[in-house]
């Protein structure tokens, strides 16, 4: 196939859950190079959802989904609970995690979170949705690839 | 931006009408190089719709739309009517042509056709749909970029 040095007209980044976990997140956690800079590194808990548009822009088209890697932040240094608060609000998990398969093999899990403005338990629910992906490994303290 | 030599995982060719006409078809008719071989050259009237899957495959994902360039075939050497018959059937226009704009500027038109098996006027309607794009120029005897 040909070589191109930018995203040609007509191409959109519409990855499947499997591609996000089994290609992008797997490469990222193994510190392997990723061909193209479409999933950005951010510190999710230092930015607000509405900052993502600028930080995670791909090409020139309209986007209503943004892709990024962010390290998980623990609530307490010794615990397992995640701290998902930002300055303006917090991310709260909703529903059940979804299993992600490559063929018959479980490769990862997807958690859905909703952004609330304010402080728990009095936050105000917003329209911002995040999908947090994790590799299915023995330990889950792995970096995350997420999408709004 | 980075360079890549293949379509990276997660990218799909989902062009807008404007991109098909104003980028791909415009370059093609001007014989300018196109970065990436996603719109194939075929002779539409020598192949059947079901042959397109192999001829116009992009990458490894599932596709239910195929993109190609094909020269228009005239029904009679001196006339303006198009001959859209194949061995197994024929393409018949349906509905109105749709105007395609870049901002305020009309850049092309899109005709919708349906494939009928058999011979007119007794063909049997199929589920195959084609969009035939043309540049909006003073003459319309230009090559076509089409999608099923």
Interface residues (C-beta under 8 A of the other chain):
Chain A: X1 X2 X3 X4 X5 X6 X7 X8 X9 X10 X11 X12 X13 X14 X15 X16 X19 X20 X23 X24 X35 X36 X37 X38
Chain B: X1 X2 X3 X4 X5 X6 X7 X8 X9 X10 X11 X12 X13 X14 X15 X16 X19 X20 X23 X24 X35 X36 X37 X38
